[in-house]
Amino acid sequence: MAEALIETDALPKPEGVALWLFRASQLFALIAGVLLVAMAVMSLVSIVGRAFFSKPILGDYELVQMLCAMAVALVLPFTHAVRGHVIVDFFTAGAGRRAKLVMDMVANLVLAFFAFVIAWRVTVGLLGLRDSQDVSMLLELPTWWGYVPFVPSFALLGLISVWHVLKDVQALGDGASAGARR
């Protein structure tokens, strides 16, 4: 049996606002999973239809493109909430706990900044697409629909990054006070 890549039991139990952020990220990840399953089923039906009946699903490539982008955006907050992003610790392997916390705080601040900027710019972009009435080529779906999940996903990613910064600041403070008691 495959082992879990992220053991959520080992993570600190979120409370208050952190619990809300974590539950929202779980919901987004669940929606991403549903979108991926729907996309896989649609692709299978389209491939079988194309191979055996010369009747593929019209616009399947458009739908796959839109659903993949949505799913990736929706899963980012949960991945960050459980600190599941890939970390290359080649240069920091020998660093102390305090140095790693400071680097994590800086990385989370940078991520929060860019997540909020992306949420803002995607909002501006999708409103522009909506106003210009841009549509996909085959299905004539409004293209701005595909960008809608990006806004709450990146906003939530930014909030989770800020939450990690606050937790790291608290951990630094706990470490400093523990060192002062010795």
N, C-alpha and C positions, 0 to 999 in steps of 0.2 A: 504494500500500500504506500502511496506517496505521502511524504511528510509535508506538513504545512510550511510554506515559505515564511509566513509571518505568524508567529504565535501570539495571538491577541490576549491570551491569558497572562502572558508575561508583561503586558503593558500596564501602566498605572490606570486605575479605574477613573474615568472622567466624571466630574460632578458639575452641577450648575450649567454655566454657559458652555463649558467644555463638553458636557454630555450632549447638549443641543448640537454643537458643531460636529461631534462624532456621529450622532444619529443621522444628521443631515448628510454627512459624507457617506454613511452606509446606504442611505436611501438612494443617493446619486449613483453609487456603485451598483446597486441592485438594478436600477433603471438601465445602466450601461450593459449589464449582463443580459437583460431582457432584449435590448436592442441588438446585441450581438447574436443571440439565439434567433431572433426574428430574421436578421440578415442572413444567417446561415441557412435557415429553412427556405427563405426566398431564393437564395442562390441555388440551392439544391433543386427546387422546383423549376427554376429557370433553366438549369443545365439539363435536367431530365426532359423538360419540354422542348428544348432546342435539339437534343440528341435524338429523341424518339418520335416527336410529333411535329417538328419544325415550328414550334410555337413557344419561343422564350417569353419571359415576362418583359413587357415593354418598359424600358428605362431601368432595368436592373442595375446597370453600372452607375447610374445617377443615384439610385437609392443606396447602393453599397457605399459610394463615396460619402454621401451625407450621413448615413448611419455610423460609419466608422469614425468620422470626425466627431460626431456627437458622443459616441461611446468613450473615446479617448479623453475628451474634455470632462466627461462626467465621472470618470474613475480617478482623476488626478487628486481631488481633495481627500478621498479615503486613503489612497496610497501615501499621501503626506501625513495624514492623521496618525497612521500606524508606523510612521517613519520607515516606509517600505521602499523609498527611492534608493537607487544604487549609489553607494558611497565609495569613492576610491580613496582609500586611506593609506596609500603608498607613502606619502610624505608626512602623514600625521600619526602613523602607527606608534611611534615612540613618544608622542606628545602626552602630556599629563591630562588629567580629567578637566582641570580648569581651562587649559588651552583649547581642548576640544569643545567645551561648552561655549567659549567665546567665539570660536570659528563657526559653530552651529548657529549661534545667535546672529552673527553677521550674515551667514548664508540665508537664514530665515528672514531677516530684514530685507535683503536683496530680493528674495523670492516674493515676499509680501508686496514690495513696491511694484515689481513687474507684473504680478498677478492682478493687482488693482489697475495698473495701466492697461493691461490687456483687456480686462473687463470693460473699462471705459472706452477703449478704442474699438472693440468689437461692437459695443452698443452704438457708437457713432456710425460704424460701417454698416451694421444691419439696418439702421434707420435710413441710411442712404440707399441701400438696396431696396428697401421697402418703398421709399419715395419714388425711386426710378422704375419700380414695378418689374425688376429683373426676374426672369423665370428660367427654369432649366430647359434644356433643348427638347427633349422628347416628351416628358410628362407635363411640362409647363408648370412645375411647382414653383412657388415663390422661393428664390434662393435664400432669402433672409431667414426662412424657417430653420434652416440648418445651423444658423449661428445663434439661435435663441438659447440653447443649453450652455453655450460658452460663457454667457454673462454671469449667471448664478454660480457656475462651476468655478470660474476664476475668482469671483468675489469670495466664495467659500474657501478656496485655496489660500487666498490672502489672509482671511480671518484665522484659519488654522495655523498659518505661518506666524502670525502675531501671537497666537496662543502658545506656540512652541517657544517663541522668544520670552514670553512672560514666565513660562515654566523653567526655562534655562536661567533666567535672572534669579528666580527663586532658588534654583539648585545652587547657583553661585553663592547666593547669600547664605544658604544652609551650610555650604562648605566653608565659607569664611567664618561663620559663627562657631562651627564645629572645631575649626583650627584654633580659634581664639580661646576655647575652653581647655584646650590641652596644655 
